[in-house]
Amino acid sequence: MADEFYERVGIPGLLRASRRTYGAAVRAAFADAGFDDLPRNGAYVLARVYDNASALAELIRELGISKQAVSQLIDIMVMRGYLDRTADAGDRRRMLLTLTPRGEAAVRVSSEAASEVDEELVKRLSPEGFAALRSSLTVLAKMAGERDRSAEVAQPALGDGE
């Protein structure tokens, strides 16, 4: 029954359903490693901070939740020892996020779990199929970024005619 559903469902539904494979693998790895106190979206925040210590503005946009919700998420992750938060020396209004040693360990666990899913995908698809999937998802992600940027341009800044 489920196999038939996956044959009929559109790409957005497939993306949502397939994301669960990575989520389940990462959550299980976190639980095994003692990181079972990470809040929802915590793994994503850790990965983004690992990639870019000043990712706060990007996090707000990418998570699609309010600035207050992102701030609360960051507060929880700081209190639980995954992140450090400091003021940017170049711009005191800006907050920098960095990983603590515990956060770095959690990123390694998450990365290893995701790599195991990737390895299983390569076995099931072939290296070429995996590369094609990755390429297709990259195009979709870039399209989202383009839409985000064009939406920002289309919205007037406060004070522009308001």
C-alpha positions in Angstrom: 0.0 0.0 0.0 2.7 2.5 1.0 4.7 1.6 -2.1 1.7 2.5 -4.3 1.3 5.8 -2.5 5.0 6.7 -3.2 4.5 5.9 -6.9 1.5 8.4 -7.0 2.6 11.2 -4.7 4.2 14.4 -6.1 7.8 15.4 -5.5 6.9 17.7 -2.5 5.4 14.7 -0.8 8.3 12.5 -1.7 10.8 15.1 -0.3 8.8 15.3 3.0 8.6 11.5 3.3 12.2 10.9 2.4 13.5 13.5 4.8 12.2 11.2 7.6 14.9 8.6 6.7 17.7 11.0 7.6 15.8 12.4 10.6 15.3 8.9 12.1 18.9 8.0 11.6 20.2 11.2 13.1 17.8 11.0 16.1 18.8 7.4 16.8 22.5 8.3 16.6 22.0 11.3 18.9 20.2 9.1 21.4 22.9 6.5 21.3 25.6 9.2 21.8 23.8 11.0 24.7 22.6 14.0 22.7 18.9 13.2 23.2 18.2 16.7 24.6 18.6 18.5 21.2 15.5 20.5 20.5 13.6 20.3 17.2 15.7 21.9 14.4 18.7 21.6 16.7 20.7 19.3 14.3 20.0 21.8 11.4 21.3 24.7 13.6 24.4 22.8 14.5 25.2 22.0 10.9 24.6 25.6 9.8 26.8 27.0 12.6 29.5 24.4 11.7 29.4 25.8 8.2 29.2 29.5 9.2 29.7 30.9 12.7 27.6 34.0 11.9 24.6 32.2 10.5 21.9 33.8 12.8 20.2 35.8 10.0 20.4 32.9 7.6 18.8 30.6 10.3 15.8 32.9 10.7 15.2 32.8 6.9 16.0 29.1 6.3 14.0 27.7 9.3 11.0 29.8 8.3 10.1 30.5 11.9 10.0 33.8 13.7 13.0 35.6 15.0 11.7 35.0 18.6 11.4 31.3 17.9 14.9 31.1 16.6 16.2 33.1 19.6 14.5 30.7 21.9 16.0 27.7 20.1 19.4 29.3 20.3 18.9 30.0 24.0 18.1 26.4 24.7 21.1 25.2 22.7 23.4 27.6 24.6 22.0 26.4 28.0 22.4 22.8 27.0 26.0 23.3 26.0 25.9 23.0 22.2 26.5 26.6 21.2 28.3 29.7 22.4 26.9 33.1 21.6 29.1 36.2 21.5 28.8 39.7 20.1 30.6 40.4 16.8 33.6 42.5 17.5 33.1 44.3 14.2 29.4 45.0 14.8 28.2 44.8 18.4 24.6 44.6 17.2 25.4 41.2 15.5 25.5 37.9 17.4 28.0 35.2 16.5 27.2 31.6 17.1 30.0 29.0 17.5 30.0 25.3 18.4 31.1 24.2 21.8 33.1 20.9 22.1 29.7 19.2 22.8 28.2 20.8 19.7 31.2 19.7 17.6 30.7 16.1 18.8 27.0 16.2 18.0 27.8 17.5 14.5 30.2 14.5 14.0 27.5 12.1 15.2 24.9 13.7 12.9 27.3 13.7 9.9 28.2 10.0 10.4 24.5 9.1 10.6 23.7 11.0 7.4 26.7 9.4 5.7 25.3 5.9 6.5 22.0 6.8 4.9 24.0 8.2 1.9 25.9 4.9 1.6 22.7 2.9 1.6 21.3 5.2 -1.1 24.4 4.7 -3.3 23.9 0.9 -2.9 20.2 1.2 -3.9 20.6 3.8 -6.7 24.2 3.4 -8.0 26.8 6.1 -7.7 25.4 7.8 -10.8 21.9 7.7 -9.5 23.0 9.2 -6.2 24.9 11.9 -8.0 21.8 12.7 -10.1 19.7 12.9 -7.0 22.1 15.2 -5.3 22.3 17.4 -8.4 18.6 17.6 -8.7 18.2 18.5 -5.0 20.9 21.2 -5.4 18.9 22.7 -8.3 15.8 22.8 -6.1 17.7 24.4 -3.2 19.1 27.1 -5.5 15.6 27.8 -6.8 14.4 28.3 -3.3 17.3 30.7 -2.6 16.5 32.7 -5.8 12.9 33.0 -4.8 13.9 34.1 -1.3 16.2 36.8 -2.8 13.6 38.1 -5.2 11.0 38.2 -2.5 13.4 40.3 -0.3 13.9 42.7 -3.3 10.2 43.0 -3.9 9.4 44.0 -0.3 10.1 47.7 0.5 12.2 48.4 3.5 10.5 50.0 6.4 10.3 53.7 5.9 10.1 53.4 2.1 6.7 55.0 1.6 5.2 53.6 4.8 
